[in-house]
């Protein structure tokens, strides 16, 4: 009822690693000037956003400012 698969010779399996296709892929299309400009604009926007977030986020992450801020609030409340 079920047909057994025929065994593959080992030499064929070993030679399959060295197999090279004789079909060459089609050449890549060159990007147009507008595509290059849009890619660079997107890249600059992403880099600018990261730099802006870093510049705006660094003051909030500095521990010296938060410690002095806590001392000022305690002095104001009189504790």
TIMI-2910 file (N, C-alpha, C, CB; in pm, 1 decimal, decimal comma, always signed):
<rs>
+----------+----------+----------+----------+----------+----------+----------+----------+----------+----------+----------+----------+------+
!      n_x !      n_y !      n_z !     ca_x !     ca_y !     ca_z !      c_x !      c_y !      c_z !     cb_x !     cb_y !     cb_z ! resn !
+----------+----------+----------+----------+----------+----------+----------+----------+----------+----------+----------+----------+------+
!    +83,2 !   -118,8 !     +0,0 !     +0,0 !     +0,0 !     +0,0 !    +87,6 !   +125,2 !     +0,0 !    -94,6 !     -0,2 !   +121,4 !  Unk !
!   +179,8 !   +135,4 !    +98,3 !   +272,2 !   +247,5 !   +100,5 !   +401,2 !   +206,7 !    +31,6 !   +299,5 !   +294,6 !   +245,3 !  Unk !
!   +449,6 !   +294,8 !    -52,2 !   +573,0 !   +266,1 !   -123,7 !   +690,5 !   +323,6 !    -47,4 !   +568,5 !   +322,4 !   -266,6 !  Unk !
!   +791,0 !   +245,1 !    -27,2 !   +909,5 !   +292,7 !    +43,2 !   +990,7 !   +384,3 !    -46,1 !   +995,1 !   +175,2 !    +90,7 !  Unk !
!  +1044,3 !   +489,3 !    +15,9 !  +1130,3 !   +580,1 !    -61,0 !  +1263,1 !   +511,4 !    -85,8 !  +1151,3 !   +715,9 !    +13,4 !  Unk !
!  +1314,7 !   +531,8 !   -202,8 !  +1443,9 !   +472,9 !   -234,9 !  +1553,7 !   +553,0 !   -166,6 !  +1466,5 !   +468,2 !   -388,1 !  Unk !
!  +1655,2 !   +484,5 !   -125,2 !  +1764,4 !   +552,4 !    -56,9 !  +1845,8 !   +633,4 !   -157,3 !  +1854,4 !   +450,9 !    +16,9 !  Unk !
!  +1897,3 !   +744,9 !   -108,6 !  +1979,0 !   +832,7 !   -192,8 !  +2124,1 !   +795,8 !   -169,7 !  +1953,2 !   +984,7 !   -161,1 !  Unk !
!  +2199,7 !   +777,8 !   -274,1 !  +2342,0 !   +745,4 !   -255,5 !  +2413,2 !   +857,4 !   -180,8 !  +2410,5 !   +720,6 !   -391,6 !  Unk !
!  +2505,7 !   +819,7 !    -93,7 !  +2575,3 !   +917,8 !    -11,8 !  +2659,0 !  +1012,8 !    -96,5 !  +2663,5 !   +847,7 !    +89,8 !  Unk !
!  +2713,1 !   +963,5 !   -205,4 !  +2797,8 !  +1050,0 !   -288,3 !  +2716,4 !  +1164,9 !   -347,4 !  +2864,2 !   +968,5 !   -401,3 !  Unk !
!  +2591,7 !  +1139,4 !   -378,9 !  +2506,9 !  +1245,7 !   -433,4 !  +2480,4 !  +1352,2 !   -327,5 !  +2373,7 !  +1187,7 !   -485,4 !  Unk !
!  +2457,2 !  +1310,5 !   -204,3 !  +2432,0 !  +1405,1 !    -96,2 !  +2557,2 !  +1486,9 !    -68,4 !  +2386,2 !  +1331,7 !    +31,1 !  Unk !
!  +2673,3 !  +1423,6 !    -72,9 !  +2798,2 !  +1495,3 !    -46,4 !  +2828,2 !  +1596,3 !   -156,6 !  +2914,5 !  +1396,6 !    -32,5 !  Unk !
!  +2795,1 !  +1564,5 !   -279,8 !  +2821,7 !  +1656,3 !   -390,2 !  +2721,6 !  +1770,6 !   -395,5 !  +2820,3 !  +1581,5 !   -521,2 !  Unk !
!  +2609,8 !  +1758,0 !   -327,9 !  +2509,0 !  +1864,3 !   -333,4 !  +2559,1 !  +1991,8 !   -267,5 !  +2379,7 !  +1818,5 !   -266,2 !  Unk !
!  +2655,3 !  +1981,4 !   -173,6 !  +2710,3 !  +2101,7 !   -111,0 !  +2792,5 !  +2183,6 !   -209,2 !  +2795,7 !  +2064,4 !     +9,0 !  Unk !
!  +2851,0 !  +2119,7 !   -306,0 !  +2937,1 !  +2189,3 !   -402,1 !  +2860,7 !  +2232,8 !   -526,4 !  +3053,5 !  +2100,3 !   -442,3 !  Unk !
!  +2731,5 !  +2209,6 !   -530,5 !  +2654,0 !  +2240,9 !   -650,2 !  +2645,3 !  +2392,0 !   -671,2 !  +2513,0 !  +2180,5 !   -640,1 !  Unk !
!  +2672,9 !  +2436,0 !   -791,5 !  +2662,1 !  +2577,2 !   -827,9 !  +2559,0 !  +2590,4 !   -938,5 !  +2799,9 !  +2635,5 !   -872,8 !  Unk !
!  +2471,3 !  +2684,7 !   -922,4 !  +2368,8 !  +2706,1 !  -1023,2 !  +2427,1 !  +2785,0 !  -1139,9 !  +2247,3 !  +2779,3 !   -963,0 !  Unk !
!  +2384,6 !  +2751,3 !  -1260,1 !  +2430,8 !  +2825,5 !  -1376,9 !  +2332,7 !  +2936,6 !  -1414,6 !  +2450,7 !  +2730,6 !  -1495,2 !  Unk !
!  +2232,4 !  +2959,9 !  -1330,9 !  +2135,0 !  +3065,5 !  -1356,3 !  +2182,0 !  +3190,0 !  -1282,6 !  +1990,4 !  +3023,2 !  -1311,0 !  Unk !
!  +2205,6 !  +3295,6 !  -1355,4 !  +2250,6 !  +3419,5 !  -1291,9 !  +2129,6 !  +3503,1 !  -1253,2 !  +2344,7 !  +3499,5 !  -1386,0 !  Unk !
!  +2130,9 !  +3564,3 !  -1136,2 !  +2017,6 !  +3648,4 !  -1096,5 !  +2014,1 !  +3774,8 !  -1181,5 !  +2026,1 !  +3684,9 !   -946,4 !  Unk !
!  +1898,3 !  +3834,9 !  -1194,1 !  +1890,3 !  +3958,6 !  -1273,7 !  +1967,3 !  +4070,4 !  -1205,3 !  +1742,9 !  +4001,0 !  -1295,3 !  Unk !
!  +2019,5 !  +4164,4 !  -1281,0 !  +2095,3 !  +4274,9 !  -1219,8 !  +2003,9 !  +4362,3 !  -1135,1 !  +2164,3 !  +4360,4 !  -1328,3 !  Unk !
!  +2060,9 !  +4415,9 !  -1027,6 !  +1982,9 !  +4502,6 !   -938,7 !  +1955,5 !  +4635,7 !  -1007,2 !  +2057,0 !  +4525,2 !   -804,5 !  Unk !
!  +1835,0 !  +4686,3 !   -983,2 !  +1800,8 !  +4816,8 !  -1039,2 !  +1867,9 !  +4925,4 !   -956,0 !  +1646,5 !  +4837,6 !  -1043,3 !  Unk !
!  +1919,9 !  +5024,4 !  -1023,1 !  +1983,0 !  +5135,9 !   -952,7 !  +1876,0 !  +5226,9 !   -896,3 !  +2077,4 !  +5214,7 !  -1046,1 !  Unk !
!  +1902,1 !  +5278,4 !   -776,5 !  +1806,9 !  +5368,2 !   -712,2 !  +1808,8 !  +5503,2 !   -782,9 !  +1839,5 !  +5384,7 !   -561,6 !  Unk !
!  +1690,8 !  +5561,0 !   -797,3 !  +1681,7 !  +5692,4 !   -861,4 !  +1723,2 !  +5800,2 !   -761,2 !  +1537,1 !  +5719,0 !   -914,4 !  Unk !
!  +1737,0 !  +5921,1 !   -811,9 !  +1779,1 !  +6032,6 !   -726,7 !  +1673,5 !  +6060,0 !   -619,6 !  +1804,2 !  +6159,8 !   -811,4 !  Unk !
!  +1546,8 !  +6050,7 !   -656,5 !  +1441,1 !  +6076,9 !   -558,1 !  +1438,3 !  +5968,4 !   -450,5 !  +1304,0 !  +6085,8 !   -627,7 !  Unk !
!  +1467,1 !  +5843,8 !   -486,5 !  +1471,8 !  +5737,5 !   -386,5 !  +1588,6 !  +5758,4 !   -290,6 !  +1482,9 !  +5600,3 !   -454,4 !  Unk !
!  +1703,7 !  +5797,5 !   -344,1 !  +1818,6 !  +5824,4 !   -257,7 !  +1791,2 !  +5942,1 !   -164,5 !  +1943,3 !  +5852,3 !   -342,1 !  Unk !
!  +1726,5 !  +6046,5 !   -217,3 !  +1695,2 !  +6163,2 !   -134,8 !  +1596,0 !  +6127,1 !    -25,0 !  +1638,9 !  +6276,5 !   -221,5 !  Unk !
!  +1496,0 !  +6046,5 !    -57,1 !  +1397,3 !  +6010,0 !    +44,5 !  +1458,9 !  +5920,0 !   +150,8 !  +1277,3 !  +5940,5 !    -20,1 !  Unk !
!  +1547,5 !  +5828,9 !   +111,1 !  +1613,0 !  +5742,7 !   +209,9 !  +1700,6 !  +5824,2 !   +304,5 !  +1697,3 !  +5635,5 !   +139,7 !  Unk !
!  +1774,5 !  +5919,3 !   +248,8 !  +1861,1 !  +6000,4 !   +334,4 !  +1778,8 !  +6091,2 !   +425,1 !  +1957,3 !  +6084,2 !   +249,2 !  Unk !
!  +1665,3 !  +6140,5 !   +375,5 !  +1579,0 !  +6224,8 !   +458,7 !  +1519,4 !  +6145,4 !   +574,2 !  +1466,9 !  +6286,6 !   +374,2 !  Unk !
!  +1479,6 !  +6023,0 !   +547,8 !  +1426,5 !  +5938,1 !   +654,5 !  +1536,5 !  +5907,7 !   +756,4 !  +1368,5 !  +5806,4 !   +596,1 !  Unk !
!  +1656,2 !  +5879,0 !   +708,3 !  +1766,9 !  +5851,7 !   +798,9 !  +1801,1 !  +5970,8 !   +886,0 !  +1888,0 !  +5809,9 !   +721,0 !  Unk !
!  +1803,9 !  +6088,5 !   +825,6 !  +1832,9 !  +6209,1 !   +903,6 !  +1722,5 !  +6238,0 !  +1004,7 !  +1851,1 !  +6329,1 !   +810,7 !  Unk !
!  +1598,4 !  +6210,4 !   +969,3 !  +1487,7 !  +6231,4 !  +1062,3 !  +1499,0 !  +6138,4 !  +1182,6 !  +1353,4 !  +6209,9 !   +991,4 !  Unk !
!  +1532,9 !  +6013,7 !  +1157,5 !  +1547,1 !  +5917,8 !  +1267,3 !  +1663,8 !  +5957,0 !  +1358,0 !  +1567,8 !  +5774,9 !  +1212,2 !  Unk !
!  +1776,7 !  +5990,9 !  +1298,5 !  +1893,2 !  +6030,7 !  +1378,7 !  +1863,6 !  +6158,7 !  +1456,0 !  +2017,4 !  +6050,3 !  +1288,6 !  Unk !
!  +1797,6 !  +6253,3 !  +1391,9 !  +1761,9 !  +6377,6 !  +1461,1 !  +1667,1 !  +6353,5 !  +1577,5 !  +1698,9 !  +6475,2 !  +1363,8 !  Unk !
!  +1573,5 !  +6263,2 !  +1559,4 !  +1482,3 !  +6229,8 !  +1669,1 !  +1553,7 !  +6165,7 !  +1786,2 !  +1373,7 !  +6137,6 !  +1620,0 !  Unk !
!  +1647,5 !  +6076,9 !  +1756,5 !  +1722,7 !  +6012,8 !  +1864,9 !  +1810,6 !  +6114,0 !  +1938,4 !  +1809,3 !  +5898,5 !  +1809,7 !  Unk !
!  +1875,2 !  +6202,4 !  +1864,0 !  +1959,9 !  +6304,0 !  +1927,2 !  +1874,7 !  +6399,8 !  +2009,9 !  +2040,2 !  +6382,1 !  +1820,7 !  Unk !
!  +1759,2 !  +6439,1 !  +1957,6 !  +1670,2 !  +6527,7 !  +2032,7 !  +1619,9 !  +6462,7 !  +2160,4 !  +1552,5 !  +6569,0 !  +1946,6 !  Unk !
!  +1584,7 !  +6334,9 !  +2152,8 !  +1539,5 !  +6264,7 !  +2272,4 !  +1651,1 !  +6253,3 !  +2374,3 !  +1487,3 !  +6126,4 !  +2236,5 !  Unk !
!  +1772,5 !  +6233,6 !  +2327,3 !  +1886,4 !  +6225,3 !  +2418,8 !  +1912,3 !  +6359,5 !  +2485,6 !  +2011,8 !  +6178,5 !  +2344,2 !  Unk !
!  +1904,7 !  +6467,0 !  +2407,9 !  +1929,5 !  +6600,4 !  +2464,5 !  +1821,2 !  +6637,1 !  +2564,8 !  +1936,3 !  +6706,7 !  +2352,9 !  Unk !
!  +1696,0 !  +6606,1 !  +2534,1 !  +1587,3 !  +6639,4 !  +2625,6 !  +1582,7 !  +6544,9 !  +2745,9 !  +1454,4 !  +6635,7 !  +2551,8 !  Unk !
!  +1632,5 !  +6422,6 !  +2729,9 !  +1623,6 !  +6326,1 !  +2838,3 !  +1738,9 !  +6329,1 !  +2935,5 !  +1612,8 !  +6191,9 !  +2782,7 !  Unk !
!  +1853,7 !  +6380,7 !  +2895,2 !  +1970,0 !  +6381,0 !  +2984,7 !  +1949,1 !  +6463,1 !  +3112,3 !  +2089,9 !  +6434,1 !  +2910,8 !  Unk !
!  +1889,6 !  +6580,4 !  +3108,0 !  +1868,7 !  +6652,6 !  +3234,9 !  +1780,3 !  +6576,1 !  +3332,3 !  +1807,1 !  +6788,6 !  +3207,7 !  Unk !
!  +1683,3 !  +6501,6 !  +3283,3 !  +1596,1 !  +6425,8 !  +3372,6 !  +1667,4 !  +6305,8 !  +3432,8 !  +1472,3 !  +6380,1 !  +3298,4 !  Unk !
!  +1773,2 !  +6258,1 !  +3368,1 !  +1844,4 !  +6140,7 !  +3417,1 !  +1961,1 !  +6173,7 !  +3508,9 !  +1893,9 !  +6061,0 !  +3301,7 !  Unk !
!  +1996,8 !  +6299,8 !  +3519,1 !  +2113,5 !  +6334,4 !  +3600,4 !  +2077,2 !  +6324,2 !  +3749,1 !  +2164,7 !  +6477,9 !  +3565,8 !  Unk !
!  +2154,1 !  +6247,3 !  +3829,6 !  +2119,7 !  +6227,1 !  +3971,3 !  +2148,3 !  +6349,5 !  +4058,0 !  +2196,1 !  +6108,5 !  +4026,1 !  Unk !
!  +2242,3 !  +6434,4 !  +4020,5 !  +2276,8 !  +6550,3 !  +4103,4 !  +2160,1 !  +6648,1 !  +4110,6 !  +2401,9 !  +6620,9 !  +4048,3 !  Unk !
!  +2092,1 !  +6667,8 !  +4001,6 !  +1981,9 !  +6763,0 !  +4000,4 !  +1864,1 !  +6710,9 !  +4082,0 !  +1938,1 !  +6792,1 !  +3856,8 !  Unk !
!  +1836,6 !  +6581,4 !  +4074,6 !  +1722,9 !  +6527,9 !  +4148,3 !  +1750,1 !  +6530,7 !  +4299,2 !  +1691,9 !  +6384,2 !  +4101,9 !  Unk !
!  +1875,8 !  +6513,2 !  +4342,4 !  +1908,2 !  +6517,4 !  +4484,2 !  +1892,0 !  +6659,1 !  +4538,4 !  +2051,1 !  +6466,8 !  +4508,3 !  Unk !
!  +1937,2 !  +6759,1 !  +4464,7 !  +1922,0 !  +6896,8 !  +4510,5 !  +1775,3 !  +6937,7 !  +4508,9 !  +2004,9 !  +6992,1 !  +4423,3 !  Unk !
!  +1699,7 !  +6883,5 !  +4417,6 !  +1557,1 !  +6913,3 !  +4410,8 !  +1486,0 !  +6855,4 !  +4533,4 !  +1495,6 !  +6856,8 !  +4280,2 !  Unk !
!  +1525,5 !  +6737,1 !  +4578,5 !  +1464,4 !  +6676,4 !  +4696,4 !  +1498,4 !  +6757,0 !  +4821,2 !  +1510,9 !  +6530,6 !  +4712,6 !  Unk !
!  +1620,9 !  +6809,3 !  +4830,7 !  +1658,0 !  +6890,3 !  +4945,9 !  +1579,5 !  +7020,8 !  +4947,8 !  +1808,2 !  +6918,8 !  +4945,2 !  Unk !
!  +1557,1 !  +7078,4 !  +4831,1 !  +1481,7 !  +7203,6 !  +4825,0 !  +1337,8 !  +7180,8 !  +4868,0 !  +1486,1 !  +7263,1 !  +4683,2 !  Unk !
!  +1276,6 !  +7070,3 !  +4828,1 !  +1137,1 !  +7046,9 !  +4866,5 !  +1126,5 !  +7021,2 !  +5016,1 !  +1078,2 !  +6928,3 !  +4787,9 !  Unk !
!  +1225,5 !  +6956,4 !  +5078,0 !  +1221,8 !  +6935,0 !  +5221,8 !  +1239,5 !  +7067,8 !  +5297,6 !  +1330,9 !  +6834,5 !  +5263,1 !  Unk !
!  +1323,5 !  +7155,4 !  +5242,9 !  +1343,9 !  +7285,1 !  +5307,3 !  +1217,9 !  +7371,4 !  +5297,9 !  +1463,1 !  +7358,3 !  +5243,5 !  Unk !
!  +1146,4 !  +7361,3 !  +5190,1 !  +1024,8 !  +7440,1 !  +5172,3 !   +917,5 !  +7391,6 !  +5267,9 !   +975,0 !  +7432,3 !  +5026,8 !  Unk !
!   +907,7 !  +7260,4 !  +5285,5 !   +802,1 !  +7205,6 !  +5373,5 !   +839,5 !  +7214,4 !  +5520,6 !   +773,4 !  +7060,0 !  +5337,4 !  Unk !
!   +964,3 !  +7240,8 !  +5551,3 !  +1006,3 !  +7258,3 !  +5690,1 !  +1030,2 !  +7129,5 !  +5763,8 !   +905,6 !  +7336,6 !  +5763,0 !  Unk !
!  +1063,2 !  +7022,8 !  +5697,4 !  +1088,7 !  +6895,0 !  +5766,6 !  +1226,7 !  +6886,2 !  +5812,7 !  +1059,4 !  +6778,3 !  +5679,5 !  Unk !
+----------+----------+----------+----------+----------+----------+----------+----------+----------+----------+----------+----------+------+
</rs>
